[in-house]
């Protein structure tokens, strides 16, 4: 069975956010806006990447705008690798791999 059939497709949305905003602060702000916040992949130094389903992309962009008024959606992708290729700074900021 193909993995996508089990877990479904995912989209990763890149945002610019307030420079001082951290991952924990962003998650807390998202919880104030909605009951089940989208998964925050990373948030550091004015960048954020959020994961969601393809159907929820527009909803997540609106939720992010409510959580951080200065957030701007830059790009939506099906893979993190393509976002890292397009925005090299994200590759530097990504969290270390779990072992």
C-alpha positions as CSV (number, residue, x, y, z in Angstrom):
1,X,0.0,0.0,0.0
2,X,1.3,3.5,-0.9
3,X,2.0,5.8,2.1
4,X,-0.1,8.6,0.6
5,X,-3.2,6.3,0.6
6,X,-2.7,5.7,4.3
7,X,-2.0,9.1,5.6
8,X,-3.2,11.3,2.8
9,X,-1.4,14.1,0.9
10,X,0.2,17.0,2.7
11,X,1.0,20.6,1.8
12,X,3.7,22.7,3.3
13,X,3.2,26.5,3.4
14,X,6.0,28.9,3.8
15,X,5.3,32.2,5.6
16,X,7.3,35.3,6.6
17,X,6.3,36.2,10.2
18,X,7.3,38.6,12.9
19,X,11.1,38.4,13.5
20,X,10.8,37.7,17.2
21,X,8.2,35.0,16.9
22,X,9.2,31.5,18.1
23,X,7.7,28.1,17.5
24,X,6.1,27.8,20.9
25,X,4.7,31.4,20.7
26,X,3.2,30.7,17.3
27,X,1.6,27.4,18.4
28,X,0.1,29.2,21.4
29,X,-1.3,31.9,19.1
30,X,-2.7,29.3,16.7
31,X,-4.4,27.5,19.6
32,X,-6.2,30.8,20.6
33,X,-7.5,31.1,17.0
34,X,-8.6,27.5,16.4
35,X,-9.3,24.4,18.4
36,X,-7.0,22.1,16.4
37,X,-4.0,24.2,15.1
38,X,-2.1,23.1,12.0
39,X,1.3,21.5,12.6
40,X,4.2,23.9,12.7
41,X,7.3,22.4,11.1
42,X,9.5,25.4,12.0
43,X,9.3,28.9,13.1
44,X,12.5,31.0,13.5
45,X,14.1,34.3,12.5
46,X,11.0,35.6,10.6
47,X,10.3,32.3,8.8
48,X,7.6,29.7,9.4
49,X,6.6,26.5,7.7
50,X,3.2,24.9,8.4
51,X,1.9,21.5,7.3
52,X,-1.8,20.9,6.4
53,X,-4.0,18.9,4.0
54,X,-4.5,20.2,0.4
55,X,-8.1,21.1,1.2
56,X,-7.1,23.2,4.2
57,X,-4.5,25.4,2.5
58,X,-6.7,28.6,2.3
59,X,-8.0,28.0,5.8
60,X,-4.5,27.7,7.2
61,X,-3.4,30.9,5.5
62,X,-6.4,32.7,7.1
63,X,-5.6,31.2,10.5
64,X,-2.0,32.3,10.3
65,X,-3.1,35.8,9.4
66,X,-5.3,35.8,12.5
67,X,-2.5,34.4,14.7
68,X,0.2,36.8,13.4
69,X,-1.1,39.8,11.5
70,X,2.3,40.4,9.8
71,X,2.4,36.9,8.3
72,X,2.6,36.6,4.6
73,X,2.2,33.3,2.6
74,X,5.0,32.9,0.2
75,X,4.7,29.5,-1.3
76,X,2.8,26.2,-1.0
77,X,4.5,22.9,-1.9
78,X,4.0,19.2,-1.6
79,X,7.5,18.6,-0.3
80,X,9.8,20.3,2.2
81,X,12.7,19.6,-0.1
82,X,11.4,21.9,-2.8
83,X,10.8,24.7,-0.2
84,X,14.4,24.2,1.1
85,X,15.7,24.4,-2.5
86,X,13.7,27.6,-3.2
87,X,14.5,29.3,0.2
88,X,18.0,28.2,1.3
89,X,17.6,30.0,4.6
90,X,14.9,27.5,5.6
91,X,17.4,24.7,5.2
92,X,19.7,26.4,7.7
93,X,16.9,27.0,10.2
94,X,15.3,23.5,10.0
95,X,15.3,21.5,13.2
96,X,17.9,18.6,13.5
97,X,16.7,15.2,12.4
98,X,15.4,12.9,15.0
99,X,17.6,9.8,15.6
